[in-house]
Amino acid sequence: MPDTLRWDTHVKSRRVLDRLQMDRPLAYALAERVWQIVSGPLTIWLLIRELSESSTGVYYGVGSVLGIQNLFELGLLNVLIGHAGHASAALQRSKADSDAGSISSARQRMKILIDASGRWFAIAALVFAAASLAIGWYTFTRTEKATTVSSSTEWLGPLLAVVPLSAWIVALSPRLAILEGSGFRELIYKFRFYQRLCGSFVMWTALLCGLGVWSLVLSTLVQLLWTIYIPMFHCRGFFREYQMFDSAEAIESQAEFSWIKDVVPAQWRAALVSMAHHFATQYFVIIVLMFQTRSAAGRLGMTLTVTAAIQAVALAWVQTKFAVISDHHGAGRRDEAGTLWRRTAIVSTSLLVLGLGSLISLIAMLPLVEQAIAWAGLRPLVLVTRFITPLQCFVLSVGCIASHLVGLQGFYVLARKANPLVVPMMIGSLSATAAVWIGGATFGTSGMLIGYAATMALIALPVHTFAYWKFRQR
């Protein structure tokens, strides 16, 4: 009987895991996101304990400047994952059929992806470094003039040190995307988990040692070292195989696939979508720094740290299945791809709603937490003024959920190796960009968040959903 019960329990657990689309890559991705959520409160506590409200604003300001690297990736990483998935599937089919010509063509396709993406991202890394330094300099010097406070020593050194490290990460990022699309999903997500784990411990140690904003530099250095290790050492054999590839069939295969003909048409559309979405969602802290105070920027930045962690957990379900769904489409298994995508989307969105609802409740309870700390006779810790209000957080959550739904639709389109839905994305993102900047400049944090939520929920989501529905009917 005990053995039977254990077997029944195992079967039921397996069914639950299958329904949740759980596999080892997703387990690592979730471990990373869970660690981000578990370690987040300790990181936030150390920031509150070790940094003033103004210094916290500088910390999140530098972090927001680094966030513009997503702008210079131009949405190409997801395109690369999709193309690498299709190329990998084609190579496996060719090997199964023992077709030498098809094998050569598939290998040449992968070689072009590796070489061309490397050149593209090397240029993007240089442009990112120049632009981020310029934006950071302008933002912080403007804040100093507005507040008549001169403290460039607090932000200048960390900014000059961290930007080159992030630029190097940008230059290496296409190799990780190609590995993920080529069947190394478990390795990539395991690596990201270890990367997050090491970064947290380095961050905590630096803050406890009184390094302040420089803790961000050390954390980025850890991220870079891991990013170098995977493609340059652990998976060097994979890339060496394609670097050494050279055959007579390669000349013919180049006519079948090229970066300009096959990647750029999807990439420039993805770039437009990425740029528009970036301007609409990634400048919140910078806007507050420019038009309000560092303290206000610190409150918003700390809240966005938590919402970003929640969004990352929800998106993990999507990201880990993207390469699998691309592979299904590449192999002609469209029904399997659609079923997997629908289940993934439902689980992902449910997690996001649950996480954001919990955050709003926790922020509303912060006054009680402060009172409990005082009654316990512990060191006073000001928490309420370190986050935005519960109502502001609710408004932000509405925008996050609408943005997530739009992103789910966009991921499926890319998994089909189709061009992104540029026009609806541009309409929604440009509307949100205008609302965010005008609202932030005129009405501060509340105006910015209301503008973001309203445009994402009432313009971006309906317009993109209509275009997505028309796409699915083809």
ABEGO torsion letter per residue (X at the ends): XAAAAAAAAAAAAAAAAAAAGBBAAAAAAAAAAAAAAAAAAAAAAAAAAABBAAAAAAAAAAAAAAAAAAAAAGGAAAAAAAAAAAAAAAAAAAAAAGBAAAAAAAAAAAAAAAAAAAAAAAAAAAAAAAAAAAAAAAAAAAAAAAAGBBAAAAAAAAAAAAAAAAAAAAAAAAAAAAAAAAGAAAAAAAAAAAAAAAAAAAAAAAAAAGAEAAAAAAAAAAAAAAAAAAAAAAAAAAAAAAAABBBAAAAAAAAABBAAAAAAAAAAAAAAAAAAAAAAAAAAAAAAAAABBAAAAAAAAAAAAAAAAAAAAAAAAAAAAAAAAAAAAAAGBAAAAAAAAAAAAAAAAAAAAAAAAAAAAAAAAAAAAAAAAAAAGBBBBBAAAABBBAAAAAAAAAAAAAAAAAAAAAAAAAAAGBBBBAAAAAAAAAAAAAAAAAAAAAAEAAAAAAAAAAAAAAAAAAAAAAAAAAAAAX
